[in-house]
Amino acid sequence: QLRATLGRPDWIVFEEERYRINPRFGVEFDGLLFEAEVRAAGAAGAAGAALAKTRDTVPLARALERYKGDFLEGAGAGDWHLEPRERWRRLYFEGRFALGEPLRPG
């Protein structure tokens, strides 16, 4: 049904037992952009603890602005979204910690 709505059946692919948007079309997703930007800023994991002392913090601050709260919070979406939700939430808190900001969403 989604393929028909989009008007092009090749926009949706079935890989590894999952349906997903075909990455060949360059569709941007804010969750993946957030993750890539936080990681590029060096705030993920132990490396983030020294970020504020050794690097420009502007890229990380900009990346953290993308986080608008827990992914699909309150949505009846099954369980598939829980892993990315927790990963992005952890990255958000690690980024806030690296900037020396309070560890609370928003």
C-alpha positions in Angstrom: 0.0 0.0 0.0 2.8 2.4 0.8 4.5 1.6 -2.5 1.3 2.6 -4.3 0.9 5.8 -2.3 4.5 6.8 -3.1 3.9 6.2 -6.8 7.2 4.2 -7.2 7.5 0.7 -5.9 11.3 0.9 -5.8 11.2 3.5 -2.9 10.5 0.6 -0.5 12.8 -2.4 -0.3 12.6 -5.6 1.8 16.0 -6.5 3.2 17.0 -8.7 6.1 13.4 -9.4 7.0 12.5 -5.7 7.2 10.9 -3.1 5.0 12.8 0.2 4.7 13.1 3.2 2.5 15.6 2.6 -0.3 18.8 4.3 0.7 19.7 5.0 -3.0 17.2 7.8 -3.1 19.1 9.9 -0.6 16.2 10.3 1.9 17.3 12.1 5.0 16.1 11.1 8.4 16.6 13.4 11.4 17.4 10.5 13.8 20.3 9.3 11.6 21.5 12.8 11.0 21.5 13.5 14.7 23.5 10.3 15.4 26.0 11.0 12.6 26.6 14.6 13.8 27.0 13.7 17.5 29.5 11.0 16.6 31.4 13.3 14.2 31.6 15.9 17.0 33.3 13.3 19.1 30.8 13.2 21.9 30.0 9.5 21.9 31.4 7.3 24.6 34.5 8.1 26.7 35.9 10.5 24.1 33.2 12.9 24.8 34.2 13.5 28.4 37.2 15.7 27.3 35.4 17.3 24.4 34.8 20.7 26.1 38.4 21.0 27.0 40.0 20.1 23.7 37.6 21.0 20.8 35.2 23.4 19.4 31.8 22.6 21.0 29.7 24.4 18.4 29.1 21.3 16.1 28.0 19.2 19.1 25.7 21.9 20.3 24.1 22.2 16.9 23.7 18.4 16.7 22.0 18.3 20.1 19.5 20.8 18.9 18.1 18.1 16.5 17.0 16.0 19.5 13.4 16.8 20.2 12.7 14.1 22.8 12.3 10.3 22.7 11.7 8.8 19.3 8.1 7.9 18.8 7.2 8.6 22.4 3.6 7.6 23.1 3.2 6.0 19.7 1.9 2.5 19.3 4.7 1.4 17.1 5.5 -2.1 18.4 9.0 -2.8 19.6 11.1 -2.0 16.5 11.7 1.6 17.6 13.0 0.9 21.1 16.6 0.2 20.1 17.2 3.4 18.1 15.2 5.4 20.8 17.6 4.3 23.5 20.7 4.8 21.3 19.7 8.3 20.4 18.7 9.1 24.0 22.1 7.9 25.2 23.9 10.0 22.6 21.9 13.0 23.6 22.9 12.6 27.3 26.5 11.9 26.4 26.6 15.1 24.4 25.0 17.1 27.1 27.5 15.7 29.6 30.4 16.5 27.2 29.2 20.1 27.1 28.9 20.3 30.8 25.1 20.9 30.6 22.4 19.5 32.9 21.5 15.9 32.1 17.8 16.3 31.3 16.0 16.3 27.9 15.1 19.5 26.2 
